[in-house]
Amino acid sequence: MSGGEVGHPAGDPASTTEQRRTPDPRTPDLRAWAELLRLPALFTVPGDALAGAAAATARPDGRTVLAIASSLCLYEAGMALNDWADRAEDAAERPHRPLPSGRVRPAAALGAACALTAAGLALAARAGRPALTVAAPLAATVWSYDLVLKGTPAGPFAMAAARGLDLLLGAAATGGRLGQALPSAALLSTHTLAVTTVSRHETRDGTPAAPLAALATTGALTWLLHHRSPRERSAPRRRRPGLAAATTTALTAAYAATVARPYVHAALNPSPPLTQRAVGAGVRATIPLQCALAARSGAVATALLTAALAPAAQRFAKRVSVT
């Protein structure tokens, strides 16, 4: 759940300002912590649990809220741990990041990762044993990715697994059947796999292969969102299938539109700035994808509620990088 991060491009005034700032160790730098935790990206998290509950044909309840809170904690734990693990690399490639710039101490970042992980597991336990059964491997995946797998070929697959588990956490907490949520988890994981693969070339010139593959993946997911699997067709659906179909179509179009152009630009010119924009678009596209997954399960109200998070995510992303 903690992906490759996008820093300010070289020469960006914001980057220069951050590097010149002299931190005061006695005063918490709230902006630095917002950058470390990538707070705008938090808006992409609640939709996982909501889409999971919808796929399991369960209505969101208090346990769903606990699952969302657990997901938020585990997501932020991954963000803090990501920067702690990358602090040496960031010192050379992203010196404006909170840890290499001295605005956040490495020990504080590691402590935050530990505390947030414990909180996430505790919240999952409050939601019930099924939720904890999913949250435990989710937390293990987050830590394994940041500490061991990130630089290996298995890294993108670990990240994809984490997103899929996050969706299943919502289904488990809400009391639905995990089997019914597996197709939605697979679609969300596939999107995450594509975005994470592109993010591996954020700081150096890459090749058109990754963004082209991500573009093809987006096309495939767009098609699959309109074709329910046999398992999904056999599951009970909510009323107003016509409204659900129309909502799914609109949200699927929004998903594809969010990433298509940035992926094309990154394929034509796989430079770090354009690659970073493509990754940012991929992260933002997670919200309309979650909405489409909920809508195609018949949960139109849940889809629209999740969609309301997108404007806030875009507004806050103008202040702090989303990845």
C-alpha positions as a Markdown table, in Angstrom:
| # | Residue | x | y | z |
|---|---|---|---|---|
| 1 | Met | 0.0 | 0.0 | 0.0 |
| 2 | Ser | 3.0 | 2.2 | 0.0 |
| 3 | Gly | 4.1 | 2.8 | -3.5 |
| 4 | Gly | 7.0 | 4.5 | -5.2 |
| 5 | Glu | 6.9 | 8.2 | -4.3 |
| 6 | Val | 6.9 | 11.2 | -6.6 |
| 7 | Gly | 9.0 | 14.1 | -5.5 |
| 8 | His | 9.2 | 17.6 | -6.8 |
| 9 | Pro | 11.0 | 17.7 | -10.2 |
| 10 | Ala | 14.5 | 19.2 | -10.2 |
| 11 | Gly | 14.4 | 22.9 | -10.2 |
| 12 | Asp | 10.9 | 23.1 | -8.7 |
| 13 | Pro | 10.7 | 26.2 | -6.5 |
| 14 | Ala | 8.9 | 24.1 | -3.8 |
| 15 | Ser | 11.8 | 21.7 | -3.8 |
| 16 | Thr | 14.4 | 24.6 | -3.5 |
| 17 | Thr | 12.5 | 26.1 | -0.6 |
| 18 | Glu | 12.3 | 22.9 | 1.3 |
| 19 | Gln | 16.0 | 22.3 | 0.9 |
| 20 | Arg | 16.9 | 25.7 | 2.2 |
| 21 | Arg | 14.7 | 25.4 | 5.3 |
| 22 | Thr | 16.6 | 24.9 | 8.5 |
| 23 | Pro | 14.5 | 22.5 | 10.7 |
| 24 | Asp | 14.0 | 23.3 | 14.3 |
| 25 | Pro | 14.1 | 19.9 | 16.1 |
| 26 | Arg | 12.0 | 21.3 | 19.0 |
| 27 | Thr | 9.1 | 22.1 | 16.7 |
| 28 | Pro | 7.2 | 19.4 | 14.7 |
| 29 | Asp | 7.1 | 20.3 | 11.0 |
| 30 | Leu | 3.5 | 19.5 | 10.1 |
| 31 | Arg | 4.0 | 20.0 | 6.4 |
| 32 | Ala | 7.0 | 17.6 | 6.5 |
| 33 | Trp | 4.8 | 14.9 | 8.1 |
| 34 | Ala | 2.1 | 15.6 | 5.6 |
| 35 | Glu | 4.6 | 15.0 | 2.8 |
| 36 | Leu | 6.0 | 11.9 | 4.6 |
| 37 | Leu | 2.6 | 10.4 | 5.0 |
| 38 | Arg | 1.3 | 11.6 | 1.6 |
| 39 | Leu | -1.9 | 12.8 | 3.2 |
| 40 | Pro | -3.8 | 13.5 | -0.1 |
| 41 | Ala | -3.4 | 9.8 | -1.0 |
| 42 | Leu | -5.5 | 8.9 | 2.0 |
| 43 | Phe | -8.6 | 9.8 | 0.0 |
| 44 | Thr | -7.9 | 6.7 | -2.1 |
| 45 | Val | -8.1 | 4.3 | 0.9 |
| 46 | Pro | -11.8 | 4.3 | 2.1 |
| 47 | Gly | -13.0 | 3.2 | -1.3 |
| 48 | Asp | -11.2 | -0.2 | -0.9 |
| 49 | Ala | -13.3 | -1.2 | 2.1 |
| 50 | Leu | -16.5 | 0.2 | 0.6 |
| 51 | Ala | -16.0 | -1.6 | -2.7 |
| 52 | Gly | -15.2 | -4.8 | -0.8 |
| 53 | Ala | -18.4 | -4.5 | 1.2 |
| 54 | Ala | -20.4 | -3.8 | -2.0 |
| 55 | Ala | -18.8 | -6.8 | -3.8 |
| 56 | Ala | -19.8 | -9.0 | -0.9 |
| 57 | Thr | -23.4 | -7.7 | -1.2 |
| 58 | Ala | -23.2 | -6.3 | 2.3 |
| 59 | Arg | -24.3 | -2.9 | 3.4 |
| 60 | Pro | -21.7 | -0.7 | 5.1 |
| 61 | Asp | -22.0 | -0.6 | 8.8 |
| 62 | Gly | -19.9 | 0.3 | 11.9 |
| 63 | Arg | -17.6 | -2.6 | 11.2 |
| 64 | Thr | -17.0 | -1.2 | 7.7 |
| 65 | Val | -15.9 | 2.1 | 9.4 |
| 66 | Leu | -13.5 | 0.2 | 11.6 |
| 67 | Ala | -12.1 | -1.5 | 8.5 |
| 68 | Ile | -11.6 | 1.9 | 6.8 |
| 69 | Ala | -9.8 | 3.2 | 9.9 |
| 70 | Ser | -7.6 | 0.1 | 10.0 |
| 71 | Ser | -6.8 | 0.5 | 6.3 |
| 72 | Leu | -5.9 | 4.2 | 6.8 |
| 73 | Cys | -3.5 | 3.3 | 9.6 |
| 74 | Leu | -1.8 | 0.5 | 7.7 |
| 75 | Tyr | -1.5 | 2.7 | 4.6 |
| 76 | Glu | 0.1 | 5.5 | 6.5 |
| 77 | Ala | 2.4 | 2.9 | 8.3 |
| 78 | Gly | 3.6 | 1.9 | 4.8 |
| 79 | Met | 4.2 | 5.5 | 3.8 |
| 80 | Ala | 6.4 | 6.2 | 6.8 |
| 81 | Leu | 8.2 | 2.9 | 6.5 |
| 82 | Asn | 8.8 | 3.5 | 2.8 |
| 83 | Asp | 10.7 | 6.8 | 3.5 |
| 84 | Trp | 12.6 | 5.2 | 6.4 |
| 85 | Ala | 13.7 | 2.4 | 4.2 |
| 86 | Asp | 14.6 | 4.7 | 1.3 |
| 87 | Arg | 16.3 | 7.4 | 3.3 |
| 88 | Ala | 19.8 | 6.7 | 1.8 |
| 89 | Glu | 18.5 | 6.6 | -1.8 |
| 90 | Asp | 16.4 | 9.8 | -1.2 |
| 91 | Ala | 19.5 | 11.6 | 0.1 |
| 92 | Ala | 21.0 | 11.2 | -3.3 |
| 93 | Glu | 17.9 | 11.5 | -5.6 |
| 94 | Arg | 15.3 | 13.4 | -3.5 |
| 95 | Pro | 17.2 | 15.5 | -0.9 |
| 96 | His | 14.0 | 17.6 | -0.4 |
| 97 | Arg | 12.1 | 14.7 | 1.1 |
| 98 | Pro | 11.4 | 15.0 | 4.9 |
| 99 | Leu | 14.0 | 12.5 | 6.1 |
| 100 | Pro | 17.1 | 13.5 | 4.1 |
| 101 | Ser | 16.2 | 17.2 | 4.5 |
| 102 | Gly | 16.2 | 16.7 | 8.3 |
| 103 | Arg | 12.7 | 17.9 | 8.8 |
| 104 | Val | 11.7 | 14.5 | 10.2 |
| 105 | Arg | 14.0 | 12.2 | 12.2 |
| 106 | Pro | 14.4 | 8.6 | 10.9 |
| 107 | Ala | 13.6 | 7.2 | 14.3 |
| 108 | Ala | 10.4 | 9.2 | 14.4 |
| 109 | Ala | 9.4 | 7.8 | 11.0 |
| 110 | Leu | 10.1 | 4.3 | 12.1 |
| 111 | Gly | 8.3 | 4.8 | 15.4 |
| 112 | Ala | 5.3 | 6.1 | 13.5 |
| 113 | Ala | 5.3 | 3.1 | 11.2 |
| 114 | Cys | 5.3 | 0.7 | 14.2 |
| 115 | Ala | 2.5 | 2.6 | 16.1 |
| 116 | Leu | 0.3 | 2.9 | 13.0 |
| 117 | Thr | 0.7 | -0.8 | 12.2 |
| 118 | Ala | -0.3 | -1.7 | 15.8 |
| 119 | Ala | -3.3 | 0.7 | 15.6 |
| 120 | Gly | -4.4 | -0.8 | 12.3 |
| 121 | Leu | -4.3 | -4.3 | 13.6 |
| 122 | Ala | -6.2 | -3.3 | 16.8 |
| 123 | Leu | -8.9 | -1.6 | 14.8 |
| 124 | Ala | -9.3 | -4.7 | 12.6 |
| 125 | Ala | -9.6 | -6.9 | 15.7 |
| 126 | Arg | -12.4 | -4.6 | 16.9 |
| 127 | Ala | -14.2 | -5.3 | 13.6 |
| 128 | Gly | -14.1 | -9.0 | 14.2 |
| 129 | Arg | -11.9 | -12.1 | 13.7 |
| 130 | Pro | -12.5 | -12.3 | 10.0 |
| 131 | Ala | -11.2 | -8.7 | 9.5 |
| 132 | Leu | -8.1 | -9.4 | 11.6 |
| 133 | Thr | -7.5 | -12.5 | 9.6 |
| 134 | Val | -7.2 | -10.3 | 6.5 |
| 135 | Ala | -5.5 | -7.3 | 8.2 |
| 136 | Ala | -2.6 | -9.4 | 9.5 |
| 137 | Pro | -1.3 | -10.6 | 6.1 |
| 138 | Leu | -2.0 | -7.1 | 4.8 |
| 139 | Ala | 0.3 | -5.6 | 7.4 |
| 140 | Ala | 2.9 | -8.3 | 6.7 |
| 141 | Thr | 2.8 | -7.5 | 3.0 |
| 142 | Val | 3.2 | -3.8 | 3.6 |
| 143 | Trp | 6.4 | -4.4 | 5.7 |
| 144 | Ser | 7.7 | -7.0 | 3.4 |
| 145 | Tyr | 7.3 | -4.7 | 0.4 |
| 146 | Asp | 9.0 | -1.7 | 2.1 |
| 147 | Leu | 11.9 | -3.6 | 3.7 |
| 148 | Val | 12.6 | -6.4 | 1.3 |
| 149 | Leu | 10.6 | -6.7 | -1.9 |
| 150 | Lys | 10.4 | -3.1 | -3.3 |
| 151 | Gly | 13.6 | -3.3 | -5.3 |
| 152 | Thr | 13.0 | -6.8 | -6.6 |
| 153 | Pro | 10.8 | -8.1 | -9.5 |
| 154 | Ala | 8.3 | -9.2 | -6.8 |
| 155 | Gly | 7.8 | -5.6 | -5.6 |
| 156 | Pro | 4.9 | -4.6 | -7.9 |
| 157 | Phe | 3.1 | -7.9 | -7.2 |
| 158 | Ala | 3.4 | -7.3 | -3.4 |
| 159 | Met | 2.0 | -3.8 | -3.8 |
| 160 | Ala | -0.9 | -5.2 | -5.9 |
| 161 | Ala | -1.6 | -7.9 | -3.3 |
| 162 | Ala | -1.8 | -5.3 | -0.6 |
| 163 | Arg | -4.5 | -3.3 | -2.4 |
| 164 | Gly | -6.4 | -6.5 | -3.1 |
| 165 | Leu | -6.2 | -7.5 | 0.6 |
| 166 | Asp | -7.4 | -4.0 | 1.6 |
| 167 | Leu | -10.5 | -4.5 | -0.5 |
| 168 | Leu | -11.1 | -7.9 | 1.1 |
| 169 | Leu | -10.7 | -6.4 | 4.5 |
| 170 | Gly | -13.8 | -4.4 | 3.9 |
| 171 | Ala | -15.7 | -7.5 | 2.8 |
| 172 | Ala | -14.5 | -9.5 | 5.8 |
| 173 | Ala | -15.3 | -6.8 | 8.3 |
| 174 | Thr | -18.8 | -6.2 | 7.0 |
| 175 | Gly | -19.6 | -9.8 | 7.3 |
| 176 | Gly | -19.7 | -10.6 | 3.6 |
| 177 | Arg | -18.3 | -13.6 | 1.8 |
| 178 | Leu | -14.7 | -13.1 | 0.6 |
| 179 | Gly | -15.3 | -15.3 | -2.4 |
| 180 | Gln | -17.8 | -12.8 | -3.8 |
| 181 | Ala | -15.3 | -10.0 | -3.4 |
| 182 | Leu | -12.3 | -11.8 | -5.1 |
| 183 | Pro | -13.1 | -10.6 | -8.7 |
| 184 | Ser | -13.2 | -6.9 | -7.6 |
| 185 | Ala | -10.0 | -7.4 | -5.6 |
| 186 | Ala | -8.3 | -8.9 | -8.7 |
| 187 | Leu | -9.3 | -5.9 | -10.8 |
| 188 | Leu | -8.1 | -3.4 | -8.2 |
| 189 | Ser | -4.8 | -5.4 | -7.8 |
| 190 | Thr | -4.2 | -5.4 | -11.5 |
| 191 | His | -4.5 | -1.6 | -11.7 |
| 192 | Thr | -2.2 | -1.2 | -8.8 |
| 193 | Leu | 0.3 | -3.6 | -10.4 |
| 194 | Ala | 0.4 | -1.4 | -13.5 |
| 195 | Val | 0.8 | 1.9 | -11.6 |
| 196 | Thr | 3.6 | 0.4 | -9.4 |
| 197 | Thr | 5.5 | -0.9 | -12.4 |
| 198 | Val | 5.4 | 2.6 | -14.0 |
| 199 | Ser | 6.6 | 4.2 | -10.7 |
| 200 | Arg | 9.9 | 2.3 | -10.8 |
| 201 | His | 11.1 | 4.8 | -13.4 |
| 202 | Glu | 10.2 | 8.0 | -11.5 |
| 203 | Thr | 13.7 | 9.2 | -10.9 |
| 204 | Arg | 15.5 | 8.2 | -14.0 |
| 205 | Asp | 14.7 | 8.0 | -17.7 |
| 206 | Gly | 12.9 | 4.8 | -18.6 |
| 207 | Thr | 11.4 | 3.1 | -21.7 |
| 208 | Pro | 7.9 | 3.4 | -23.2 |
| 209 | Ala | 7.2 | -0.3 | -22.2 |
| 210 | Ala | 5.8 | 0.3 | -18.7 |
| 211 | Pro | 3.4 | 3.2 | -19.5 |
| 212 | Leu | 2.3 | 1.3 | -22.7 |
| 213 | Ala | 1.6 | -1.8 | -20.6 |
| 214 | Ala | -0.3 | 0.3 | -18.1 |
| 215 | Leu | -2.3 | 1.9 | -20.9 |
| 216 | Ala | -3.2 | -1.6 | -22.2 |
| 217 | Thr | -4.1 | -2.7 | -18.7 |
| 218 | Thr | -6.4 | 0.2 | -18.3 |
| 219 | Gly | -8.2 | -0.8 | -21.6 |
| 220 | Ala | -8.5 | -4.3 | -20.4 |
| 221 | Leu | -9.9 | -3.2 | -17.0 |
| 222 | Thr | -12.3 | -0.9 | -18.7 |
| 223 | Trp | -13.7 | -3.8 | -20.7 |
| 224 | Leu | -13.8 | -6.1 | -17.7 |
| 225 | Leu | -15.7 | -3.6 | -15.6 |
| 226 | His | -18.7 | -4.1 | -18.0 |
| 227 | His | -18.5 | -7.9 | -18.0 |
| 228 | Arg | -19.2 | -9.6 | -14.7 |
| 229 | Ser | -17.6 | -13.0 | -14.0 |
| 230 | Pro | -19.7 | -16.1 | -13.5 |
| 231 | Arg | -19.1 | -15.8 | -9.7 |
| 232 | Glu | -20.4 | -12.3 | -9.7 |
| 233 | Arg | -23.4 | -13.1 | -11.9 |
| 234 | Ser | -24.5 | -15.8 | -9.5 |
| 235 | Ala | -24.3 | -13.4 | -6.5 |
| 236 | Pro | -27.5 | -11.6 | -5.5 |
| 237 | Arg | -27.7 | -8.0 | -6.8 |
| 238 | Arg | -29.5 | -5.0 | -5.4 |
| 239 | Arg | -32.4 | -3.3 | -7.1 |
| 240 | Arg | -32.3 | -0.8 | -9.9 |
| 241 | Pro | -29.9 | -2.6 | -12.2 |
| 242 | Gly | -30.4 | 0.0 | -15.0 |
| 243 | Leu | -29.2 | 2.8 | -12.7 |
| 244 | Ala | -26.3 | 0.7 | -11.6 |
| 245 | Ala | -25.3 | -0.1 | -15.2 |
| 246 | Ala | -25.4 | 3.6 | -16.2 |
| 247 | Thr | -23.4 | 4.6 | -13.1 |
| 248 | Thr | -20.9 | 1.9 | -13.8 |
| 249 | Thr | -20.4 | 3.2 | -17.4 |
| 250 | Ala | -20.0 | 6.8 | -16.3 |
| 251 | Leu | -17.5 | 5.9 | -13.6 |
| 252 | Thr | -15.6 | 3.5 | -15.8 |
| 253 | Ala | -15.2 | 6.3 | -18.4 |
| 254 | Ala | -13.9 | 8.6 | -15.6 |
| 255 | Tyr | -11.4 | 6.0 | -14.6 |
| 256 | Ala | -10.1 | 5.6 | -18.1 |
| 257 | Ala | -10.0 | 9.3 | -18.8 |
| 258 | Thr | -7.9 | 10.0 | -15.6 |
| 259 | Val | -5.0 | 7.9 | -16.7 |
| 260 | Ala | -5.1 | 7.6 | -20.5 |
| 261 | Arg | -3.5 | 10.9 | -21.5 |
| 262 | Pro | -0.7 | 10.8 | -18.8 |
| 263 | Tyr | 0.2 | 7.2 | -19.8 |
| 264 | Val | 0.4 | 8.2 | -23.4 |
| 265 | His | 2.6 | 11.2 | -22.6 |
| 266 | Ala | 4.9 | 9.0 | -20.5 |
| 267 | Ala | 5.1 | 6.5 | -23.3 |
| 268 | Leu | 6.1 | 9.2 | -25.8 |
| 269 | Asn | 8.6 | 10.7 | -23.5 |
| 270 | Pro | 9.5 | 8.5 | -20.6 |
| 271 | Ser | 11.3 | 11.2 | -18.6 |
| 272 | Pro | 11.0 | 11.5 | -14.8 |
| 273 | Pro | 8.6 | 14.4 | -14.8 |
| 274 | Leu | 6.1 | 12.8 | -17.2 |
| 275 | Thr | 6.5 | 9.5 | -15.5 |
| 276 | Gln | 5.8 | 11.1 | -12.1 |
| 277 | Arg | 2.6 | 12.7 | -13.6 |
| 278 | Ala | 1.5 | 9.3 | -14.9 |
| 279 | Val | 2.0 | 7.7 | -11.5 |
| 280 | Gly | 0.1 | 10.5 | -9.8 |
| 281 | Ala | -2.8 | 10.0 | -12.3 |
| 282 | Gly | -2.7 | 6.3 | -11.6 |
| 283 | Val | -3.0 | 6.9 | -7.9 |
| 284 | Arg | -5.9 | 9.3 | -8.4 |
| 285 | Ala | -7.6 | 6.9 | -10.8 |
| 286 | Thr | -8.0 | 4.5 | -7.9 |
| 287 | Ile | -11.0 | 6.4 | -6.7 |
| 288 | Pro | -13.1 | 6.2 | -9.9 |
| 289 | Leu | -12.1 | 2.5 | -10.2 |
| 290 | Gln | -13.3 | 1.8 | -6.7 |
| 291 | Cys | -16.5 | 3.7 | -7.5 |
| 292 | Ala | -17.1 | 1.6 | -10.7 |
| 293 | Leu | -16.5 | -1.6 | -8.8 |
| 294 | Ala | -19.1 | -0.6 | -6.2 |
| 295 | Ala | -21.6 | 0.5 | -8.8 |
| 296 | Arg | -21.3 | -2.7 | -10.8 |
| 297 | Ser | -22.1 | -4.6 | -7.6 |
| 298 | Gly | -25.3 | -2.6 | -7.5 |
| 299 | Ala | -24.2 | -0.3 | -4.6 |
| 300 | Val | -24.9 | 3.0 | -6.4 |
| 301 | Ala | -25.1 | 5.0 | -3.2 |
| 302 | Thr | -21.7 | 3.6 | -2.0 |
| 303 | Ala | -20.2 | 4.4 | -5.4 |
| 304 | Leu | -21.4 | 8.0 | -5.3 |
| 305 | Leu | -20.2 | 8.4 | -1.7 |
| 306 | Thr | -16.8 | 7.2 | -2.7 |
| 307 | Ala | -16.8 | 9.5 | -5.8 |
| 308 | Ala | -17.2 | 12.5 | -3.5 |
| 309 | Leu | -13.7 | 11.9 | -2.2 |
| 310 | Ala | -12.1 | 12.6 | -5.6 |
| 311 | Pro | -12.5 | 16.4 | -5.6 |
| 312 | Ala | -10.9 | 16.6 | -2.1 |
| 313 | Ala | -8.1 | 14.4 | -3.2 |
| 314 | Gln | -7.4 | 16.6 | -6.2 |
| 315 | Arg | -7.5 | 19.8 | -4.2 |
| 316 | Phe | -5.1 | 18.5 | -1.5 |
| 317 | Ala | -2.8 | 17.0 | -4.1 |
| 318 | Lys | -2.0 | 20.5 | -5.3 |
| 319 | Arg | -0.3 | 21.2 | -1.9 |
| 320 | Val | 1.3 | 17.9 | -1.2 |
| 321 | Ser | 2.4 | 15.1 | -3.6 |
| 322 | Val | 0.0 | 12.2 | -3.6 |
| 323 | Thr | 2.7 | 9.6 | -4.1 |
